[in-house]
Structures are given as C-alpha cells and as structure tokens.
C-alpha cells in the first residue's frame, strides 16, 4: 500500500473513531458478581476501550485477587479477568504501558514472615499476562500508585516498615521489564504513607504523602522531590493542628503542584475537602478548604481543558451528614474555589476513587457502589457532572461560607445562590432552628442560645442547597 493511501486510511479511521466517540452516551453503571468488587482505577486506551481495575473475591482461587474489566466506551462489559497468588491480593493502581498494554499494581498480603509485598503484573489489551514480579523483604512493603516513566520503566510509591516500628514513604523504580532498579524510603520516627508520585522535568519526581513525624500535629501533607535515582532534593510539610489526609498530587498546566484529600477544620470535626497548591520549588501558594455539613474527602483530581479541576471522592453533605456517604463529583476553578458538587450512589456506602478525561468529551469515574453487596461502579459524565439521568440541578450542592468559625454568639453565612430556608441541626441530626422567608444570599444567625459543640447549618431553595459545619465555643 502506498504511503499516500496509508495516510488516507489512517485519517479515515481516525475521523470515524472520533465521530463514534462523540456519540458515546453518558451513563451510570454497576457490575460484578456476588461478593466484594471495588474499582480503584479507570484508564482509556487510544482505541477508546476502557479498563477498570481493583480487586474482587469472586476469582477462581476463592480468595481476594486483582480484577481487571474491559469495557466499551459506552460501558458495555466485554470481560473481567482475575490475577493473583494463593494469598490475598489487593489491586490498587493501574497505568497504561506501551502498545496498548497495561500495568497492574497492588499488594500481596502474605501469611509468611515477609508480611506485605508489592505485586506488579503486565498484561496486554486482551488481558493476557505478559510478566509478573514481586518486590519485598522483611516487614511490609505496600504500593498505592504506579506510573510509567519517560525512560520506559515504572515508578511506584506506598509505604515500608521502618526501624522504629512505624512506616516510611516508599518508592520503587523498575525498568520496562519489571526488573528492579532502586528503592528508597523517606520519613521520620513516626508514620509516613505515600499516596502518589509524578514525574516532573529533570527528569525528577514529586511524591505526596501523609506524615506524622513532622508538621503541626496529627497527620500533615508532605511533598518530597527526588532526582532520577531517588536522592531527595527537598521536602516540604504543610498542615495545621488538625488531621489532614493527602490522597494525591498533580502538576497543572500553569506549573503548579496541587495536592488534595480530606482535613478536619476543628478537632474531631467531620472531614472537609482540601486543595493545597505549591510552586515547583515546594513553596506554599494557597489552600482551599471547603465542604458541607457531612463528611467530605477527595481521592482523585484532573485538570479540565480550561484550567479548572474535576475531582471525585465521597460526601454525604447533600443530606447534611444524616445518610451514608455517596460518590461525589466536584468542579473547582483554577484557584480551588468550589463551583458545585454532586452526589451519586445508592442508599449505602458509595465512593469514587478515580477520574479521567474521556476521549470524545466528559469524564469517566470509577469506584464502588454498595447495593446487595459491593460492586464496581462506573460513570461517564459531562462537564456539568450529568449522566443523562439527572435533571440539571438535581443533586447539586453549593458552597457555604461561615465566619467566624468557631463562633460564640453570632455567625455570618454567605451563599452563592438565593436561599429561602435556613436551618440549624445538632450533631445527632435533630433540627433546632428553621427560618423561611424572602430569598437572600447572606444571613446573620444568633447562636447565643445553643450550647458549645458541633452543629450543622443548611440553606436551600427549590433546586439548590448548601450546608456547612459550625463549632460553637464559649
């Protein structure tokens, strides 16, 4: 075939493929067998096929094993295949490899003296295993994230047992065939747990972790920059006197390092979402902490073409914390200011763990949904978080600003929309105050009659709602 004809055929296939992808419907689907099926990652190959990865106890070994499902871009299931050992195997991270192949990463919970080990498996697009390797030694080695690197190999991070009886953040580097190159641990005398590692120009790496060895108290966010051989170039710790859980890091198109996760806003408060932003030098830029009256956490985040952020995790702020947590989707602007959040799921626990841009538009989100039991959960949503099932405003939760917080006698509340009803609930969900009247975006609330403690505020109109947490101190 001539070069010109080859180009024409390739161009025709590309146009047809893009046209078909543009017609892919938005959807919300769950799948699995009786038992536990939890998805921690979703990836899309250039041929538009989807791969959902996690773990399941439905394998032929009658144990917990890695589980990989292949689906069409419309969410039609082709197959689910299982990979593992005679021990318990938790699949936790997925990376695209070369030639449409995939890298599956996770942990073996061994019953012998070695404790946890890292398991890495390469498969082709049909799910055929190409190679596997385990990495470990005395104590525990755990992997939470795997990434293909610019040299064709892979870098993993998680945690490893340290000499103090705690854990350090752990990094493992292997070549394209899974052959060990180097590993290293980073931390102090208390616990560190790495959540994600990314490659930055250099080449170098930036890793995000939880740390309890340094910072202002409890768990804080730690960033480590490493050279290509694992030597630490700098580390930066950020947090406060409350608990902070870091779930990831990314480098934005504006060259900003963004971390995310969950944080207390006062001692023992339900978690709020957070975004922390840093320069490439590790210097702190800004923070954004937000959430409703329930429990809120972010597990994954991507940048939109316009520089905003889409994220997923869990929340039950739509019910002001009175119902089980749902999978949540959020959109934030480039500064981390919440634009909206929307909850999805059933009447039990539902969580989003992974979000990616979809070829043809929108986003794919993977996680777990609890119906009769845990099942894999997959959504394809548009830029507004819609799957084609919801009405445009159904299930959207908007931010609420409360100050001062903690407060003593009065507090000010401000919204991004006009609310007609304002409510205050105690920590048990009992309604203590309700006021309705002309719609307004701001209100001063007299809280002098309430005892000190934790309260939930809620304001709403017919199709919009906002909620927040308030601590009363005297």
Beta strands, then each sheet from edge to edge (+ up, - down):
strand 1: 27-31
strand 2: 37-44
strand 3: 50-56
strand 4: 65-71
strand 5: 77-83
strand 6: 88-96
strand 7: 102-109
strand 8: 116-123
strand 9: 129-135
strand 10: 141-148
strand 11: 154-161
strand 12: 167-174
strand 13: 180-186
strand 14: 192-200
strand 15: 204-211
strand 16: 220-227
strand 17: 232-238
strand 18: 244-251
strand 19: 257-263
strand 20: 272-278
strand 21: 284-290
strand 22: 296-303
strand 23: 309-315
strand 24: 326-332
strand 25: 338-344
strand 26: 350-357
strand 27: 363-370
strand 28: 374-381
strand 29: 396-398
strand 30: 400-403
strand 31: 410-426
strand 32: 431-446
strand 33: 453-460
strand 34: 465-472
sheet 1: 1+ 28- 27+ 26-
sheet 2: 2+ 3- 4+ 5-
sheet 3: 6+ 7- 8+ 9-
sheet 4: 10+ 11- 12+ 13-
sheet 5: 14+ 15- 16+ 17-
sheet 6: 18+ 19- 20+ 21-
sheet 7: 22+ 23- 24+ 25- 29+ 34+ 33- 31+ 30-
sheet 8: 22+ 23- 24+ 25- 29+ 34+ 33- 31+ 32-
end
